[in-house]
Amino acid sequence: MNDRVRITVSGIRGKVPQSLNVDIASKFASAFASYLDEGRVAGCRDSRFSSHMLEMAVCSSVLAAGLDYIDFGLLPTPFLQFLMKREPFSGGVSISGGHNPLPWNAVVLLNEEGAYLEPFEGSEVFNIYESGDFKKASWKNLGAAAERDFPVELYLKEMSKWVNVQRIRESSFKVVGDLCNGAISPFIGVFGEFFNCKLVTVNDDLGKPFPHPPEPSIEHAGQVEAVVKATDADIGFLINSDSSRISFVSEKGKGLSEELTLPLCIFSLQGKISKVMTTVATSSWADWAAGRIGIDVHKTKVGQSAVIHMMGAENAEVGGEGSGSVAFSPFSSGYDALLSLAFLLDLMSKEGKRLSEIMAPFPEYYMEKCKIEVPPEMTYKVMDKLEKVYAKESPDFTDGIRVERKCLWFNIRPSTTEFILRLILEGETESLVKSAKAEIIERIEE
């Protein structure tokens, strides 16, 4: 079941080589290049051992269609998205499995602004992929390939427009980071120097596989927690393989839920934003934080594509999800973990407080995130039956099924990146969540 390729609005992903390989990546890139028709394509990859292989296949297919390919090499996806917002490209391709564990990888497609494709765009690319009717340039009209370095100085300069760099530098924070041997590893030192941070990094070797699943969460925070305590650091963080998601560790060596990244950034941006876009599966902490600074929250489907495009539709400056993902539209068209880190350092320097002190007023919620294995052919049959089961509770069908009860809510939806159902529950007490979880799982098993 898990060996099938997963096709979503943002691209394709799967296990290498069982479901995602050179042949499939090449055909998908041919479909994307045919859809774009002309111009330049920007490309990058994360540090997975299969990423360079897949990028070479993508590059060849783009050139074969008569488009140019600008290769930024090993680079976090948010960096490419940042640059595409400022330079003319027809589209972009990032080879990165993001939060997926090895041996998964993905071919992620970006529009001319560096955003994930919208549903209608993704459908058109997929239709071309299915038809196999790809654009093939003549021998004298093939595209040209070029390599470029990412202008990290420009990235930091633009970031400095949204945080108080001098105040952060004067704070001289000691920061511990778990880079998960990911694509941010070659760049984190420059970030630390720019903000005058004393950086201690772990898992920063590009030649090694991921030390744990590349999903920033409390479950994977043990190493950072220990180093923060040992070095008396001000803050710690964990980042995923392409630097789009981040979670934090307090100065006490306590890992924080990835659900807290968005609300912390909301507080940091007080006075600079008027509206937040998030999803129906994100913690109530985001609503609470927005309420505290007097701004509106709008909710949409899960996924970067949905959040970014609805930010544009609703004129929301900031958006994000409970996965540790935050986007700031004046800066970029994608989720950016380093930007989130800069926002938090700015908040700490502005408040003059430790992270645990900033967290003190936050209400207590108990959340569980579950993956439920369901055969792909049964997924929507199960969802149809669950809709009937919960019909009396006036569910929200924005994405899957969201039910709100007194002091508790839950969301069930098919994953867009794996062949599973995702169940997220949040309540004011653990017993409420445990009881609802048992009820839902029993109904699914029926």
N, C-alpha and C positions, 0 to 999 in steps of 0.2 A: 504493500500500500504506500509506504513512504518513499518508494523508488520512482514515483511518477513526477514529471516536471510540473511545477506549480506556476500557472500563468495568471498574472494580475494586471491591473491597470498600469502599474509602474514597471513591469517587465516580466522576466521569467526567473525562477529559482528552483533549485533542486540539488540532489546529491550528485557529486562528481565521482566517477563518470557515468553512474547508472542512469541518471535522468538528465543531467546537464553536462554536455560535452562539446568538443570543438564543432561537430557537425550542427548541433542544435543552435549553439551560439552564433555560428556563421549565418545560418538561415534567418535567425531572428534579427541579426544586424543588417542583413540584406533587406529584410522587410522594412526596417526602420529607415534605412538610407533611401529606399524606394519611396517611402512616405514623405521624407524631407525633400527629395528630388534634387536639391542643389545646395551649394554652400559649404560651410565648414562644420565638422563635428569635433567637439572637445571630448577627450577621454581620460580616464584615470582608473586606478585599481587599488584594492586594499592589499594586505600583507599575506593573504591565504596563498598556499603553495600553488593552487590551481589558477590564481587570478591572472598571472602573466600569460599563461597559455591561452586562456579564454580571451584576453584582450588582444592578443595577436590575431586570433580568428576574427574578432570584431573589426579590427583595423583593416584586414585584408578585404573583408566584405564591403566596408565603406568605400575603400579605394576602387574596388571593382564596379561600384555603382557610379563612379565619377565624382564623388565628393572628397574633399580634403579631410585628413584626420590629424588633429593636433594632440599629441600624446603628452600628458602631464605626468605620466609614470605613476609611481607610488604616491598617492595623495588621498587625504580624507575627502569623502564625497562632499561635505559642506564647503570645503575650500573651492572645489570646482563650481558648485552652485553660486558661491559668492562672486567668482570671476565672471560667470556667464551673465550675471545681472548687469555687468559693467562693460562687457565686450560683445561684439556681434558674432554669434554662432547660430547656426541653424538648429542645432540640438546637441545633446550630450549623452555619453554613455559612461556609467560607472560600473566596474566589475567589483561587486562587494556583496557579501552575504549579510552585512550589517550585524544583527543580533543572533543570526542563525549559527549553530555550532558546526564544527567540522564533521563530515566532509561537505557540507552545504556551501553553495555559492549562488550568485545571482548576476544577471545582466539587467541593470537598472537604466531606464530611459528617462531623459530630461528634455523639456521643451527649450525654446530659445531664451527663456528667462531663467533657466536653471531649475525650474520646478518639475516635480513629477508630472507625468502626463495626466490630463483629465480623462474621464471614462470614454468619451467619444473618440479622443485621439488614440487611446490604447486599443479600442475596438477596431479602429481603422488599420492600425499596424498589425493586429492579430489577423484580420481578414486577408491582408497581403501575405502574411506568413502562411496561412492555411492554403491559399491559392497557389503559392510558389511562383507567382508571376513577378519576379524581381527585375529591377532595372539593371542592365548590364551595359557599361560604357565600352566604346570601341577602344582598341589598343592605344590610340593616340589621344584619347580623352579621359584616361584614368585619373583618379584623384592623386594628390601628392600627400606624403606623410612627413610630419615634422615633429621634433621633440622640443618641449619648452619647460622651463622651470616656473614654479608657482611664485608670484610676487608676494611673499609673506610679509614684507614690510608694508605694502599697500593694505593688506588684510588687517594688520595691527593698527595702522593709521586710521582706517575707517572705523575700527572697533573703538578707538579712543574718543570718537565723537559722542559715544553713548555712555561712557563711564568716566569717572574722575580719576584719570591716570595718576596725577600727582599725589592724590590722597592715598591711592592704593600703594604706590611706591613708598610713601612715607610709613605705611603700616608694616612694610617688610615682612609679609606673611611667610610662615613656613608651611609648605604644601606637600602632601604625600599623594602620589598618583599611581594607580594601577592602569597601565596602558594596554594591557592584554596582548602585548606583542603586536599591536595594531598599527595602522597607517599614520597615526599621530606621532609615533615615537620620534621620527627625525625632526619634528617641529616643536616639540614641547619645550625644549631648552630655550629657543628664541622667545617663546611666550613668557617663560619665567624671567628671562633677562629684561624684557620690555617692561614688565610690571614689578621688577625688583623682588621677585619671590625666591625664597630659598627652597628649591625643588628637590624632593627625594622621590625617585621613580622606581617602581618595581615592574617586572614583566615588560621590559622595553627592548627586547631582542627580536628583531625582525626575522632572524634565521630560525626561530623556534615556533612550534605550534602554540595555539592558545593554551594558557595554563588552566583555564576553566571556561565554561560556556561564556561567550562574549556578550553577556547581557548584564548591564550594571544593576545590581540588586543587593539586598542585605545578605542573601544566601552566599554571595561570592565575595563579601567584604572582609572576610576574616584576616587576610594578609595585611590589608591597608589598616584595619583597626589596630593590629598589633604594632605596626610601624609608627602609626600616629602616637600611640602611647609611649613607645620606646624613644621617640625623637622629640616628644613634647610639641608636636606640630599644632598649627592653628586649625587646619582642615585637611581632609583627605577626599579623594574622589576615585571613582571607577568609570571607565569609558569603554564603549564597544569598539568593534574592529574598524569602523569607518568614521568614528568621532561624531556620530549624530545623536547618541544617547549618553547621559551621565547621571550618576547618583553620588551622594556625598556621605562623608563620615565626619562626625563632630569632633571637636578637640578632646572630648572625653574617650575617643576611640569607639564610639557607638555608630554603627551603620544606620543610615536613614533610608527609608523607602524611596524608590525611584519616583513614586507619586508626589514627593515633596519638591522635586526640581521645578516644576511649573509654578506652584504657588510662591516659592521663594523668589523666582524671577519676577513674578507679578509685583511683589513688594518692592523689589529693587527698582522697578520701572515706574513707581508711583510719580505722577506728575508728567510723565512722558507718553502715557497711553490712555485711551478712553474706552477700549473694548477688548475682550478676550474671546478667542475661538478655541473650543476644546471639543471633546467627544463624549458620547453617551456612556463610555466605559471608563471615564476618568474620575478619580477620587473627588469627593465633596470638598476636599481641602482647597481646590482651585476656586470653587464658588465662594468659599469662606474668605479666602484671601482677596478676591475681587470685591466682595462686599465690604471688607474692611477699608478699602481705599476708594470705595464709591464708584466702581465701574461695572459695566454690564458683561455678562457671560452668555455666549451663544454656543450651541452644541450641534455637532454634526457626526457623520460616520467616522469610524476608526480608520486611521491611515494618514500618512503624510500628504498624499494627493488630495484627499477630501478636506483636511484641515487648511492646507495652504490656499486652495482655490476658494474655499468659503471665507477665508480671511480677506481675500480680495473682494468678494461679493458683498461682505458685510462691513468693509472698511475697518477691520480689526488689526491693530498694529502688532499684537502678540498672539501666538497660538501654540498649542502643544497637546501632549498626551501624557498619560500616566506611566509611560515607558521610560521617562527621563528625557523626553524630547521637547525642545522649545525652539520656536522660530520667531524672528523679529523682522517684520516685513521691510522696514527702512534699510536693513542691513543685507538681507539675503532672502531667497525663495526656498529655503530648506531649513531643516533642523540642524542646529550647530551647538555641539557640546562645549567647545572652548568659549563661545560667546556666553553660554549659560554660566560657566565658571567665572568669567569676567564680571558678569552681573552680580554673582554672589559675593565675590571679593569686594565689589563696589558697595554692596549693601552692608557688609561687615565693617568696612572702613567708615562708611557714613554714620552708622548707628554706634560705632565704637563698642560693639558687643561681640562676645564669642558666639559661635553658631548655636550652641545649646541654649544660650540666653534668647536668641532670636526665635528659637523653636518653642520656648516656654509657653507662649499664649495659644499655640495651636491646639485645637480641640482633639480629643482622642477618638480615633476611628480604628476599627479592626477590619482588615481586608484580606481576602483570599483570592488567589488567581489559580485556576485549575485548567489543565489540558485534558480533554476527554477524547479518547480514541474512538472514532466513528468511521466505518468504511465510507469512502467518497460517494459511492452510489446510494448510501443511506442518509447522508447528511441532511438533505432538504426534506426528506420524508420525516425525519426526526423533528426538524424545525417546524414543519407544518403541524405535527401533532402537538408540539409544545405550545404553539400559538392558540390552539383550541383549549388546551388545559388552562392557560392563564388569561383567556379572553375576558373573564369576569373582573380582572384586576386592572382593566384599562391600560394595557401595556403600550409602550412607545416602540414603534417599529422602524425608527430611523436607521438602526443598524442591528439586525438580529432582534432580540426581544429584551426590552428593559422594563422591569417591574419595580415600582416604588411602594414600599410598605412603611409602616410607622417605625422610624429609627433604623431602616434598612433599605437597601436597593440591590438589585442584581441584574446582570446583563449576560445573555447567552447569544453567541454568534459563531458562525463558521469562520475559521481563521483564513486570512488572505495569504498567509505565507507557509502554512503547514496544513496537512490533511487531518485536522482536529476540530473539535468544538472548543471554544474558549468560554469559560465561565468565570466571571468576576463578581464577587459579592463584597459589600461594605456595610458595616453596621456599627452601632454605638457600643455593642458588647460582643465578645467572642461567642457567647452561647447563642445569640441570635443568628450569627453568621453560620456557625456549625450546624444548627438546626435546619436552616434554609438550604444549605449545601447538601445535606443528607436527603432532604425532600426532593431536590432537583435531580440529583444523580439517580435516585430511585425511579423517578419518572422517566428519565432518559433510558435507563436500563430496561424499563418495561416495553 
